[in-house]
Amino acid sequence: GEPFNNMYVDCNVEVQPEIDYVAHAASMGAHAVKAKDTDQLEAEVKAARERDIPTVIVIDTVAKDFPGTGLETTAGEHGFFWDVAVPEVSDRQKQRDRFEEYLTQIANARLVN
């Protein structure tokens, strides 16, 4: 569909915010760490399960335009991406067409363990 302003780069601001999420989460009492890669992220998730306080794990990511729009597309070496569903209801035909395409892509998606 159309962009819906969920990325800072899409926002109408003069300067993008620079937020230290680790410091912010720690200031509110969470155990906060920054993972350098997905292997460390996995280790931090496991460690978080042993804590009795909230854990915030920050990892740098890069927004990427994936070829096509199918769920069969992989991102990076670990193949994860954020699936933002297409709205089901719209007054615009283009949006309704995109929803139908989305349903087809979900039906053809292959889950990998």
C-alpha positions in Angstrom: 0.0 0.0 0.0 1.0 3.5 0.7 3.6 4.7 3.3 2.0 5.3 6.7 4.6 7.3 8.5 5.9 4.5 10.7 9.6 5.3 10.1 11.5 8.3 11.4 12.8 8.9 7.9 9.2 9.3 6.6 8.4 11.9 9.3 8.1 15.6 8.5 10.9 16.8 10.9 14.0 18.9 10.3 16.3 16.7 12.4 15.9 13.0 13.2 15.9 12.2 16.9 18.9 10.5 18.4 17.6 8.5 21.3 19.8 6.4 23.6 17.3 3.6 24.2 19.6 1.7 26.5 20.1 4.7 28.8 16.4 5.6 28.6 15.3 2.0 29.6 17.9 1.8 32.3 16.8 5.1 33.8 13.3 3.6 34.2 14.7 0.5 36.1 15.0 -2.0 33.3 18.0 -4.2 32.6 19.1 -2.6 29.3 21.7 -3.8 26.8 22.7 -3.2 23.2 23.3 -6.3 21.2 25.9 -6.1 18.5 24.5 -8.8 16.3 21.7 -11.4 16.1 23.8 -14.0 17.9 24.2 -11.7 20.9 20.5 -10.8 20.6 19.5 -14.5 21.0 21.8 -14.8 24.0 20.3 -11.7 25.6 16.8 -13.0 25.1 17.7 -16.2 26.9 19.4 -14.3 29.7 16.3 -12.0 30.0 14.2 -15.0 30.9 16.2 -15.5 34.1 15.6 -11.9 35.3 12.7 -10.7 37.5 12.8 -7.2 36.0 12.0 -6.0 32.5 14.7 -6.3 30.0 15.2 -4.0 27.0 17.5 -5.3 24.2 18.5 -2.7 21.6 19.9 -3.8 18.2 20.7 -1.5 15.3 18.7 -2.3 12.2 18.6 -1.0 8.7 15.3 -0.2 6.9 15.3 -2.0 3.6 12.9 -2.1 0.6 12.4 -5.8 -0.1 12.0 -6.9 -3.7 8.3 -7.4 -4.3 6.2 -7.6 -1.3 6.0 -11.3 -0.6 6.5 -12.9 2.7 8.8 -15.3 1.0 11.5 -12.6 0.9 14.2 -12.9 3.5 16.2 -10.1 5.1 19.8 -10.4 6.1 21.6 -13.5 7.1 19.0 -14.6 9.6 16.0 -14.0 7.3 13.7 -12.0 9.7 11.6 -9.0 8.9 8.7 -7.2 10.3 5.4 -8.1 8.7 3.1 -5.1 8.7 -0.3 -6.4 7.4 -2.2 -4.5 4.7 -5.5 -3.0 6.0 -8.5 -5.2 5.1 -10.9 -2.3 4.8 -10.4 0.7 2.6 -12.4 3.1 0.4 -9.5 2.9 -2.2 -9.5 0.2 -4.8 -5.7 0.2 -4.8 -5.6 -0.7 -1.1 -8.3 -3.4 -1.5 -6.2 -4.9 -4.3 -3.1 -4.8 -2.1 -5.0 -6.7 0.6 -5.9 -9.4 -1.8 -2.2 -9.7 -2.8 -1.2 -9.9 0.8 -3.6 -12.8 1.5 -2.1 -14.7 -1.4 1.4 -14.0 -0.1 0.5 -15.3 3.3 -1.1 -18.4 1.9 2.2 -19.1 0.0 4.5 -18.2 2.8 6.8 -20.9 4.1 7.6 -21.0 7.8 11.1 -22.1 8.7 12.2 -23.2 12.2 
